[in-house]
Each structure stands twice: as C-alpha cells, then as structure tokens.
Amino acid sequence: MIRINLLGQARPRTAKQAVPLEATLQILLFIGAIAFAGIILTVVYVSQKKQLEYTQGQIRDLQAERASLQQIKQDVDRFESEKSVLQQRINVIETLQRNRSGAQDLLQMVANTVVRVDSLWLTSINRNGDSLDIQGEAGSINAVANFITELKRSGYFDKVEIKSAKEDDLRPTVETYGFSMSVVIAPPSGPAKAEPAGAAQPPQPAAKGRS
C-alpha cells in the first residue's frame, strides 16, 4: 500500500533520547570492575592451582619416602630378630664354654690342694651351685685337719664345713678315716691365681698307715 501525504507538510521525525553521561560512566565502571575482578580471579585461580599441584607433589614424595622408610623398618626388624637369635646362640655357647672351663679349673684347684696333704685322697666330688660336697679317705685325723687348712689357705674356697670324720674298716689291716665336708667356692675376685699347668701332679692315693 502506498501512502500519500495530502497535506503537503513534512512528517515529523521521532526525536532520539540522549543517554545521560553519568549513566554511561557507571556502565563503563561496572564493566571495568567486572573485568578487573575477572583478572583477579584468574590470577588467584592460577596461583591456587600451582600451589595445589606443588602440595600434591609433596604428598606424593612423602608417600614414596614413607613406603621406603617402612621397607627399611621391616629390614631393621628382621635384622634385629636375626641378631637376637644369634645372640642367644652365642650366649648358650659361652655358657657351655664357661661351664666346661669352670669344671676344669675347679678340678685343678682341688687337685692343687690335695697334693699338699699326705695320706689323703678323695673318692667323690659333687657340685651344687657354688658349693661342693667332698668325700674322701685319710690315713689319720690330722690329715683331714691339714686338708681343711689347705682348702682355706688356697683362696679358692670359703666356709669349709666338716660333716663327718670317723674311722672305717675300708681295709681291716690299715687304719683309715672316711670323711665328708662341704665347701663354698670363693667369688672370682677373691681366689689367688692358679698355679701354672704342670706345677702340680694329679693326686695319687697315698700309702695308708698309722701316723
């Protein structure tokens, strides 16, 4: 459809409304604030992301170190267990060696004492802890008394106690006295040094007869 202006007057134009300058500034400031906030948030995000990655890396390193330390701890525990078993074996061996050498030294001590007494020999020696039960035969009561004296002088023994000493009929033609006594082994720091090997001969039964 074609419209014709019959009045011959120009058609008025619609006036455009101008935007106030203040409103424009507010819009620009708002946009700038949003952009600035976006930049700040981006920087914070990147920084936090890097910090998170660094922390996660540290956690992985610590976990790996923990696993390594656990393995080392297991190895140490195994070594300690093996060491304990070996130490027990060593203690048993040392105990056996001490008992063996202790018995030899003890017999040597008794032998060194017996050879200093005439007409006396031993028939049995029983050890009970730190004490000895000794039984023997003598040609006289004086021989028994001398044996007790020698035991005390040796420094090897303490608390010599005679239990019995009486004449017996071991050999009807010869006067003999059977005796029994108990002695306490002196502590290691107390006894005198043992005589060198070969200084004293093993005790031999003495010839019996009246003293």
URZI-V433366 format. One record per helix or strand of 2 or more residues. SS is the DSSP state (@ for helix, = for strand). FROM is the first residue (numbers start at 1). LEN is the number of residues. If there is no record, write none. Layout:
SS | FROM | LEN
SS | FROM | LEN
//
This chain:
@ | 21 | 94
= | 120 | 9
= | 131 | 8
@ | 141 | 14
= | 157 | 12
= | 176 | 10
//
